[in-house]
Each structure stands twice: as C-alpha cells, then as structure tokens.
Amino acid sequence: MGEGHEKRRTSVTIYGQQYTIVGEHPPEHVKKVAALVDRKMKELKNNNPYLDSNKLAVLTAVNAVNDYLLLLEKLDKVQKDEDL
C-alpha cells in the first residue's frame, strides 16, 4: 500500500445491524454513506414490506448503482456540453 493511505475503522449501524467499515476515508464520510444506505433500505422496506433483508439489500444496491450510473451520464453530458 502507498504512503499516506492509513486504514481506519469506523463503526456504523445500517438497518439495525452493526458493521465495522475498514478503509481510507474519514469516519464522517463513512458515516454519511452508511446513513444514506440505512435511509434507502428503510424507504424501500416501507414501500415493499414483505421483502426479506437479503432481497432488500440487493434492491438497495441496485438502486444505488442505478443512481450512480445516472450521475455518470449527467456528468458525461455536462463535460461534452462544455467541450462545444
């Protein structure tokens, strides 16, 4: 591992489960990500009360990746518009 990339451990709670996230990002960032995942899981569960936790987790991941891809498309469009 390169210099300046110290691993940090951050404890978070997502959908009632405790996790320790190990990574290079500051704890504030990790907690923000966890809070967004927790909120999305609760939102999806509210709309789909019969989903079990595994299906809920997969649906949350699908939604997150979808949002990510839509943002990449918007970024690509903005970059292309700036090049004109």
PyMOL commands that place a pseudoatom at each C-alpha (Angstrom):
pseudoatom trace, name=CA, resn=MET, resi=1, chain=A, elem=C, hetatm=0, pos=[0.000, 0.000, 0.000]
pseudoatom trace, name=CA, resn=GLY, resi=2, chain=A, elem=C, hetatm=0, pos=[1.242, 3.504, -0.826]
pseudoatom trace, name=CA, resn=GLU, resi=3, chain=A, elem=C, hetatm=0, pos=[2.237, 6.153, 1.651]
pseudoatom trace, name=CA, resn=GLY, resi=4, chain=A, elem=C, hetatm=0, pos=[-0.452, 8.282, 3.259]
pseudoatom trace, name=CA, resn=HIS, resi=5, chain=A, elem=C, hetatm=0, pos=[-3.140, 5.622, 2.921]
pseudoatom trace, name=CA, resn=GLU, resi=6, chain=A, elem=C, hetatm=0, pos=[-3.800, 4.748, 6.527]
pseudoatom trace, name=CA, resn=LYS, resi=7, chain=A, elem=C, hetatm=0, pos=[-6.634, 2.280, 7.133]
pseudoatom trace, name=CA, resn=ARG, resi=8, chain=A, elem=C, hetatm=0, pos=[-9.300, 3.472, 9.524]
pseudoatom trace, name=CA, resn=ARG, resi=9, chain=A, elem=C, hetatm=0, pos=[-12.019, 1.520, 11.305]
pseudoatom trace, name=CA, resn=THR, resi=10, chain=A, elem=C, hetatm=0, pos=[-15.445, 3.117, 11.601]
pseudoatom trace, name=CA, resn=SER, resi=11, chain=A, elem=C, hetatm=0, pos=[-18.430, 1.535, 13.360]
pseudoatom trace, name=CA, resn=VAL, resi=12, chain=A, elem=C, hetatm=0, pos=[-21.818, 2.173, 11.771]
pseudoatom trace, name=CA, resn=THR, resi=13, chain=A, elem=C, hetatm=0, pos=[-25.348, 0.831, 12.052]
pseudoatom trace, name=CA, resn=ILE, resi=14, chain=A, elem=C, hetatm=0, pos=[-27.250, 0.008, 8.886]
pseudoatom trace, name=CA, resn=TYR, resi=15, chain=A, elem=C, hetatm=0, pos=[-30.801, -1.312, 9.090]
pseudoatom trace, name=CA, resn=GLY, resi=16, chain=A, elem=C, hetatm=0, pos=[-30.329, -2.322, 12.716]
pseudoatom trace, name=CA, resn=GLN, resi=17, chain=A, elem=C, hetatm=0, pos=[-27.063, -4.196, 12.133]
pseudoatom trace, name=CA, resn=GLN, resi=18, chain=A, elem=C, hetatm=0, pos=[-23.684, -3.055, 13.431]
pseudoatom trace, name=CA, resn=TYR, resi=19, chain=A, elem=C, hetatm=0, pos=[-20.789, -3.019, 10.934]
pseudoatom trace, name=CA, resn=THR, resi=20, chain=A, elem=C, hetatm=0, pos=[-17.139, -2.048, 11.165]
pseudoatom trace, name=CA, resn=ILE, resi=21, chain=A, elem=C, hetatm=0, pos=[-16.035, -0.457, 7.909]
pseudoatom trace, name=CA, resn=VAL, resi=22, chain=A, elem=C, hetatm=0, pos=[-12.303, -0.514, 7.227]
pseudoatom trace, name=CA, resn=GLY, resi=23, chain=A, elem=C, hetatm=0, pos=[-10.960, 1.916, 4.665]
pseudoatom trace, name=CA, resn=GLU, resi=24, chain=A, elem=C, hetatm=0, pos=[-9.042, 5.082, 3.943]
pseudoatom trace, name=CA, resn=HIS, resi=25, chain=A, elem=C, hetatm=0, pos=[-11.959, 7.527, 4.086]
pseudoatom trace, name=CA, resn=PRO, resi=26, chain=A, elem=C, hetatm=0, pos=[-12.582, 9.731, 7.120]
pseudoatom trace, name=CA, resn=PRO, resi=27, chain=A, elem=C, hetatm=0, pos=[-15.157, 8.433, 9.624]
pseudoatom trace, name=CA, resn=GLU, resi=28, chain=A, elem=C, hetatm=0, pos=[-17.508, 11.321, 8.760]
pseudoatom trace, name=CA, resn=HIS, resi=29, chain=A, elem=C, hetatm=0, pos=[-17.631, 10.157, 5.142]
pseudoatom trace, name=CA, resn=VAL, resi=30, chain=A, elem=C, hetatm=0, pos=[-18.205, 6.511, 6.084]
pseudoatom trace, name=CA, resn=LYS, resi=31, chain=A, elem=C, hetatm=0, pos=[-20.993, 7.502, 8.485]
pseudoatom trace, name=CA, resn=LYS, resi=32, chain=A, elem=C, hetatm=0, pos=[-22.636, 9.644, 5.798]
pseudoatom trace, name=CA, resn=VAL, resi=33, chain=A, elem=C, hetatm=0, pos=[-22.555, 6.723, 3.343]
pseudoatom trace, name=CA, resn=ALA, resi=34, chain=A, elem=C, hetatm=0, pos=[-23.970, 4.362, 5.978]
pseudoatom trace, name=CA, resn=ALA, resi=35, chain=A, elem=C, hetatm=0, pos=[-26.752, 6.818, 6.822]
pseudoatom trace, name=CA, resn=LEU, resi=36, chain=A, elem=C, hetatm=0, pos=[-27.729, 7.059, 3.151]
pseudoatom trace, name=CA, resn=VAL, resi=37, chain=A, elem=C, hetatm=0, pos=[-27.791, 3.261, 2.796]
pseudoatom trace, name=CA, resn=ASP, resi=38, chain=A, elem=C, hetatm=0, pos=[-29.820, 2.949, 6.005]
pseudoatom trace, name=CA, resn=ARG, resi=39, chain=A, elem=C, hetatm=0, pos=[-32.312, 5.579, 4.837]
pseudoatom trace, name=CA, resn=LYS, resi=40, chain=A, elem=C, hetatm=0, pos=[-32.683, 3.929, 1.402]
pseudoatom trace, name=CA, resn=MET, resi=41, chain=A, elem=C, hetatm=0, pos=[-33.218, 0.488, 2.941]
pseudoatom trace, name=CA, resn=LYS, resi=42, chain=A, elem=C, hetatm=0, pos=[-35.913, 1.851, 5.260]
pseudoatom trace, name=CA, resn=GLU, resi=43, chain=A, elem=C, hetatm=0, pos=[-37.566, 3.696, 2.368]
pseudoatom trace, name=CA, resn=LEU, resi=44, chain=A, elem=C, hetatm=0, pos=[-37.611, 0.567, 0.197]
pseudoatom trace, name=CA, resn=LYS, resi=45, chain=A, elem=C, hetatm=0, pos=[-38.878, -1.588, 3.079]
pseudoatom trace, name=CA, resn=ASN, resi=46, chain=A, elem=C, hetatm=0, pos=[-41.661, 0.913, 3.675]
pseudoatom trace, name=CA, resn=ASN, resi=47, chain=A, elem=C, hetatm=0, pos=[-42.709, 0.555, 0.024]
pseudoatom trace, name=CA, resn=ASN, resi=48, chain=A, elem=C, hetatm=0, pos=[-42.182, -3.249, -0.024]
pseudoatom trace, name=CA, resn=PRO, resi=49, chain=A, elem=C, hetatm=0, pos=[-42.995, -4.536, 3.493]
pseudoatom trace, name=CA, resn=TYR, resi=50, chain=A, elem=C, hetatm=0, pos=[-42.728, -8.215, 2.550]
pseudoatom trace, name=CA, resn=LEU, resi=51, chain=A, elem=C, hetatm=0, pos=[-39.103, -8.111, 1.348]
pseudoatom trace, name=CA, resn=ASP, resi=52, chain=A, elem=C, hetatm=0, pos=[-36.659, -10.100, 3.451]
pseudoatom trace, name=CA, resn=SER, resi=53, chain=A, elem=C, hetatm=0, pos=[-33.356, -8.482, 4.442]
pseudoatom trace, name=CA, resn=ASN, resi=54, chain=A, elem=C, hetatm=0, pos=[-31.320, -10.142, 1.670]
pseudoatom trace, name=CA, resn=LYS, resi=55, chain=A, elem=C, hetatm=0, pos=[-33.676, -9.040, -1.094]
pseudoatom trace, name=CA, resn=LEU, resi=56, chain=A, elem=C, hetatm=0, pos=[-33.901, -5.602, 0.485]
pseudoatom trace, name=CA, resn=ALA, resi=57, chain=A, elem=C, hetatm=0, pos=[-30.096, -5.319, 0.482]
pseudoatom trace, name=CA, resn=VAL, resi=58, chain=A, elem=C, hetatm=0, pos=[-29.892, -6.331, -3.190]
pseudoatom trace, name=CA, resn=LEU, resi=59, chain=A, elem=C, hetatm=0, pos=[-32.667, -3.917, -4.144]
pseudoatom trace, name=CA, resn=THR, resi=60, chain=A, elem=C, hetatm=0, pos=[-30.858, -1.147, -2.258]
pseudoatom trace, name=CA, resn=ALA, resi=61, chain=A, elem=C, hetatm=0, pos=[-27.621, -1.953, -4.115]
pseudoatom trace, name=CA, resn=VAL, resi=62, chain=A, elem=C, hetatm=0, pos=[-29.444, -1.944, -7.473]
pseudoatom trace, name=CA, resn=ASN, resi=63, chain=A, elem=C, hetatm=0, pos=[-30.954, 1.450, -6.663]
pseudoatom trace, name=CA, resn=ALA, resi=64, chain=A, elem=C, hetatm=0, pos=[-27.575, 2.852, -5.581]
pseudoatom trace, name=CA, resn=VAL, resi=65, chain=A, elem=C, hetatm=0, pos=[-25.814, 1.641, -8.728]
pseudoatom trace, name=CA, resn=ASN, resi=66, chain=A, elem=C, hetatm=0, pos=[-28.662, 2.981, -10.867]
pseudoatom trace, name=CA, resn=ASP, resi=67, chain=A, elem=C, hetatm=0, pos=[-28.306, 6.408, -9.219]
pseudoatom trace, name=CA, resn=TYR, resi=68, chain=A, elem=C, hetatm=0, pos=[-24.536, 6.242, -9.742]
pseudoatom trace, name=CA, resn=LEU, resi=69, chain=A, elem=C, hetatm=0, pos=[-24.881, 5.417, -13.451]
pseudoatom trace, name=CA, resn=LEU, resi=70, chain=A, elem=C, hetatm=0, pos=[-27.417, 8.212, -13.955]
pseudoatom trace, name=CA, resn=LEU, resi=71, chain=A, elem=C, hetatm=0, pos=[-24.992, 10.666, -12.339]
pseudoatom trace, name=CA, resn=LEU, resi=72, chain=A, elem=C, hetatm=0, pos=[-22.163, 9.442, -14.581]
pseudoatom trace, name=CA, resn=GLU, resi=73, chain=A, elem=C, hetatm=0, pos=[-24.383, 10.005, -17.627]
pseudoatom trace, name=CA, resn=LYS, resi=74, chain=A, elem=C, hetatm=0, pos=[-25.202, 13.541, -16.449]
pseudoatom trace, name=CA, resn=LEU, resi=75, chain=A, elem=C, hetatm=0, pos=[-21.531, 14.265, -15.807]
pseudoatom trace, name=CA, resn=ASP, resi=76, chain=A, elem=C, hetatm=0, pos=[-20.602, 12.959, -19.252]
pseudoatom trace, name=CA, resn=LYS, resi=77, chain=A, elem=C, hetatm=0, pos=[-23.281, 15.171, -20.836]
pseudoatom trace, name=CA, resn=VAL, resi=78, chain=A, elem=C, hetatm=0, pos=[-22.088, 18.252, -18.937]
pseudoatom trace, name=CA, resn=GLN, resi=79, chain=A, elem=C, hetatm=0, pos=[-18.481, 17.559, -19.956]
pseudoatom trace, name=CA, resn=LYS, resi=80, chain=A, elem=C, hetatm=0, pos=[-19.493, 17.146, -23.603]
pseudoatom trace, name=CA, resn=ASP, resi=81, chain=A, elem=C, hetatm=0, pos=[-21.544, 20.367, -23.472]
pseudoatom trace, name=CA, resn=GLU, resi=82, chain=A, elem=C, hetatm=0, pos=[-18.505, 22.234, -22.071]
pseudoatom trace, name=CA, resn=ASP, resi=83, chain=A, elem=C, hetatm=0, pos=[-16.374, 20.955, -24.950]
pseudoatom trace, name=CA, resn=LEU, resi=84, chain=A, elem=C, hetatm=0, pos=[-18.706, 22.512, -27.511]
for i in range(1, 84): cmd.bond("trace and resi %d" % i, "trace and resi %d" % (i + 1))
show_as sticks, trace
zoom trace
